[in-house]
Amino acid sequence: MHSETPFIDCTSLIENRTLLLEHVHKNGYLYFPALLPVDPVIRLRQQVFNVANQHNLLESDSDPIDGIRKEGVFICEQDGTETFRRFYIDVQKLRLFHALPHHKRIIDILEILFDSAVFIHPRHICHVIFPGEYQYTTPPHQDFHPVRGTQDTWTVWTPLGDCNTELGGLAIACGSNRSGFLNDNEVRSWKILDDNTQWVWNPFKCGDVVMFHSLTIHRGRDNVTNNRIRLATSARYQSVNDPIDEDALTVHLGCARWEELYDGWDTSDPLKYYWKAIDLNVQPAYHRRKK
Ligand SMILES: O=C(O)CCC(=O)C(=O)O
């Protein structure tokens, strides 16, 4: 059990860039309770769980919005099963999943933070966390390792629904951004995280949002419920002027091509390929260069 203190509410800092930057430098995160209106967040929750239901992952006599997993069913991003892949592609096809990270309330804050126009990476993640099997709980990590491009990339983590102690959620190692870029294996294995690490976490309400720097160490918390699935999304943002890794412009996990995801969307939907109209400094994919 790790000691945790609650997030500091940063709402009052939004109008003052100097205070915002001070908080960011010291803590590595920004926490905004009730930043987003509940309606689109709940609608996305409903849509993702409807997809889960179509894939036979939910208890048959339950209401999909409650996210009750079918007894004995467990899937996760790392398990490499066809069941997960098929489900995840259908989640990635949801237009709202790609539209919600563009919400004005998020972009307005990041514009102040970056002091420039914001570029929204199109590669979004849906965190679908089944209960149990804690070996798959997301270990501590820095997002710069998978994301690359500029270190001044920020992640916005949005729980799709209320998230209590049992459901878990996201915890942040307060101030870990100040340690610089660390050896990924040593972070993931907890080797360089001692007992003095100050973890921040508190229960989340639907509409709350946590933002953190790409060097800030964070982790998922175990979902210790009997049968409830935890849902969250994470999206990444940077100044439009900074370099971006070309893989950040692909679909998460490479599970599909954009053409496949866009198949059922309106032909003239402006959200399709929006990044192609922006003059970006795209770098060759770091992880493919390494292979
Ligand atoms: O939602 C989770 O369980 C983990 C999320 C996470 O690690 C991330 O957004 O990078």
PDBQT file of the ligand as one rigid body, heavy atoms in Angstrom, charges set to zero:
ROOT
HETATM    1  O1  LIG A 301      -6.186   4.421 -16.709  1.00  0.00    +0.000 OA
HETATM    2  C1  LIG A 301      -5.235   3.713 -16.332  1.00  0.00    +0.000 C 
HETATM    3  O2  LIG A 301      -5.394   2.701 -15.670  1.00  0.00    +0.000 OA
HETATM    4  C2  LIG A 301      -3.813   4.063 -16.649  1.00  0.00    +0.000 C 
HETATM    5  C3  LIG A 301      -3.696   5.303 -17.498  1.00  0.00    +0.000 C 
HETATM    6  C4  LIG A 301      -2.295   5.624 -17.863  1.00  0.00    +0.000 C 
HETATM    7  O3  LIG A 301      -1.346   5.080 -17.390  1.00  0.00    +0.000 OA
HETATM    8  C5  LIG A 301      -2.036   6.693 -18.839  1.00  0.00    +0.000 C 
HETATM    9  O4  LIG A 301      -2.965   7.453 -19.193  1.00  0.00    +0.000 OA
HETATM   10  O5  LIG A 301      -0.857   6.819 -19.306  1.00  0.00    +0.000 OA
ENDROOT
TORSDOF 0
